[in-house]
């Protein structure tokens, strides 16, 4: 049984790298029936072109769908499109939710002469402990810093379309990934990267290119958990009058009393994420949270469970046979 890592997924094919060799594989039917999620970056066992087992993963992010990464590099553009702090904060919150280190990279620095943007970036995010780099893939500025943060790690790059992810990867890898200009009309990029793929820069350094996306929503958590993603807000939580304070319009809110110490774009991001979390809370309010799983785990082996409908059908058959046996005994 060979072992390897999935470096690309396309349609129903899984491309596995094993000891420098590449194999095109498909999932074994039993894995399909368990409905296990399979991500780029997953380590697997395979034989004869069939993946037979997904090995335990250290971590994962469902969007972009990648596993076993050391850090997330969030790439934003300084100009074309303009730097979107609200969107940047969404990526940061997602990284914090999944417990993965984030590095902030601001590309296309050559297109802006406004030092206030750089000053704001450092004033907001440096106190939060984030590593920050400014780059220009076009003019090869900051690419050595970019290489340095990649060194010896498996890093996934994420960001909206058009911020220059593929251009930066081309600059440090010598590859020629497809790129496209930002639309002058909409100031938005287009999706040039269609799927996640691991690119090996050297034996110990891997970078995962991902498609651009922007519609991240926090519609899977409860509102009172959102401030955990904002340390500058969460630090005041213990001093709020009410334990379930959402820091919006409650009396005795320590966060509201200290808004002058919190950047406005960060607070506005927090409010937007709380509103989305409220939608989730309302959605599950009158729903049971218990759902039946389609597979069960026993001694590290995963087996497909019989559906409740089939189990009930089997029980009905057993009852019918039992009653038939009783009737037969009565007339014997």
N, C-alpha and C positions, 0 to 999 in steps of 0.2 A: 504494500500500500504506500503510494507516494504522498508527500505533503508539499504544499505550496501556498502562495498567496494570490488571491484574485486581484488582478490589476486593471481589469476592464470588464464591463458587462454590456452586451449589446443584444437586444431582442432576447431570445432564450439561450444565448450562448454566454458562457463564463470563461474568460481568458485567464489562465493560471500561470504564474511564474514559479518554476521549481528548479532551484540550483542553476539559474541562468538560462534555462530552457523554457519555452512558452508552449502551452497546451490549450487547445480549444475543447471545452468540456460542456456538458449539460448536467442538470440536476437529476439525480436518481429519483424515480417516481415516488419512493417512500418519503423523501424530503419535501417534494411538492405537496404531498397530502398533509404533512404537518404544518404547512403554510408558514414555515420559518422564513423570516426576512434574511436576505443575503445581500451583503454590502461589498462594494469595492474596499479592499483592505482586509477582508476576512481571510483567516488562515483555514485551509481545508485539507481533507484527505480525499484522494481520487485514484481511480484505476480505470484503464480502458476507456478513457474519455468521459467518465461519469464521476461527478462529485458525490461521495458517499457520506461525508460527515463535515459539519461546520464546527470548527474548534472554538473553544471559549474565547471571547473577545475581551480586551482590556476596557474598551469604551466604544462608543459609537455616536454618530450624529445622524438623525433621520433625514435632515435636509441641510446641506447636500448629504446624500446617503453614503457615508464612509465609516469605516471602523478601524480601530487600532492606530489612532493618530496621537502624536505627541503634542501638537499645538495647532491652533487655528490662526492663520494669517488673514486678517480682515483688511481687504484692500479697498480704499476709497480714492476717488479722484479729487484733486484740488479744484480743477476746472474741467469743463466739457466731459461729463456734466458737473455742475457745481457741487461742492461738498455738501452732503445731506447728513446733518448731525443726527436727525431723528432715525434715519435708516441705519446709520452706524451704530447707534445705541441698541437697536434691535439685534444686530449681529452679536454685539457684546453680551447682551442678556442671554442669548441662546447659548453662547460658549460657557457662560457662568452656570446656566441651568444644567448643562451636561458635564460640568466639572473639568473643562479642558482649557489649558492656558491659551490666552489670546495675545497676539502681537498686532499692533496697529500700523499699517503701511499706507502712506498717502502718496499716490502716484500723480504724474503729470505736473509736478512742481514747477516745471519750466514755463507753464502757461499762466502762472499767476505772479504778480509782483506785489501783492498785498500781504505784507508781513503780519497783519492783524490775524489772518487765518492761522498762521503758524503759532502765533502767541496764544490764541484761544485754544488750539489743540493741546499745547503743552500745559496751559493753566488748568484745563479741565481734566485731562487724562493722565498726566504724569503723577499727580497726587494720589491717583487710584492704583498706581503701581504698574501701569502698562508700559512695555517697551514700545517706542515710537520711532519710526524711520520715515524720511521723505525721499522719494525717488522720482526719476524721470527715465522711463525705458527708452524714450526717443533719443535723449541726449546722453544716455548711459551714466546718469548721475545717481548716486546712492545704490547702485547695483552691487557694489562690494559689500555694503552693509546688509543688503538683501541676501546675498550668498552666505554671509556669516550667520544670520539667524536660521538659515536652512541646515547648516552643517551638522551632520550626525543625527538628524531627526527625520521623522516622517511628519511632514507639514501639509495641511490642506489649506488651499487658498479659497476664499469666498468673497463675494462682493457683487454689487449690481452689475448689469450688463454695461459694457463700455468704459469701465474704470481702468482697463489695461492689464487684466490678469494674465492673459496669454502673451501680451507683449513683454511683460516682466519675466515670464518663464522663458521666452525666447532669448532674452538678454543674458540670462544666467546659464542656460543649457545648451545654446548653440542650435536649438531646434528651430523649426519654422512653422509653428502653430498658426492656424488661420486667424487673422485679425480683421477688423472692419471699423471704419470711421463712425463717430457718433453723428446722428442725424442733426443737421443744423436747425430743422424745423421743430423737432420735439426735444432736442438736447438729451436724447436717450440712446443708449447703445442697443445693438441687436445681439442675439444669441449666436456667437460664432462657435463656442464650445457646446457640443450636443450631449456629452455624457461625461461622467467622472472617469479619470484615468490616472494611474500611478506612473510617474516618470522618474526613473532612476538617474540621479545626477552622478552618484558614485556608489560604491559598495554600501556605505552607511547612510547615504542621504537620499531621501525620497520626497517628491513633491506631488501633490494630487491636484490636478486642474479640474475645475468644476464649472458647470453652466452658470451663467449669471441669473439671479432671481431677486425679487424685491418684496413679494407679498408674504412675508413672514408674519404670522399672527399668534398671539398668546391665548389661543382659545382651547387650551388643554390644562390650565392650572386654575387655582382659586385666587380671587383678588388679594387676599391677605398674604399670599406668598410672593407677590411681585416685588415688594421692596427688598427682598433678599438679593435681587440682582443689581441693586443700587446701593453700594456700601455707604455713600455719603448721605443717603436718606435713612437707611437701616440703622445707622449709628445713633439716631435720635429716637428710635421706636420705643425703647424701654422707658422713656420719659413721657410718653403720651398718656393722657388720662385714661383712655379706654384701650384695653388689650387688643381689640380687633379694629383699631383705628386704621383707616385707609389714607389718611393724610390729605383729605380733599377739603371738607368743610366741617369737620368735627370740632367740638369745643375741647380746649386743653390739648391740642395737637402740638407736640414739640417740633415736628417737622415744619409745620406752617410758621411757627415762631422763629425758625432758623432758615427761611427761604433765601435770605440774603447771602447765605454761605453755600447755596446750591446753585449750580449753573441752570439757567432757565431751560435750555434745550434738554438737559437731563431730566428736569422735573416734568416737562411737557411729554417726554418719552415715557416716563413712569405713568402719567395719567392715561395716555393712549393704551398702554399695555394693561392697565387696570380695567379700562372699559371693555377690552376684549375678553379679559378674564371673567368679567361680570356676565358676558354672554354665555360663557361656558357654565358658570354657576347656575344661571337660569335654565340652561339646557338640561342639566342633570338633577335639577331640584325635585322633579316629580318622577324621576326614573330610578329604578334599582341599579345599583352599581355592580351587582354580581352577574357575570356572564360565564357561560359554559365554554371551556377551552376545547380546542379540537384535537389536542394531543396531551399526553401525560408523560412524566419523567420518572423512571424507576432505575436505580443503580446506574445513573449517568446515561441510560439509554432512553431515547424518545420513541414512543409508540403512538400510533394513531388511535384515538378513542372512537368507540362506536357512538353514533349520534343518539340523542335522547329519543328521537322518533323510532329508530331501529331497536333501541333497548326496550321501549314500551311495547313494540310489536312482538319482540321475543318473549316478554313477560305475558302478553295476552295469549300467545301460543301455548306457553307453559300452563297457564290457568285452564285453557280449553282442554289440553291433554289430561290435566289432573281431574277435571270434572268428568271427562269421558271415562277415565279409569274407575272413578267412584261409581258412576252409573253402571259400568260393566260388572263391578263387584256386587252391586245390589241385585242384579238379575241373573247372576251365576247360580 
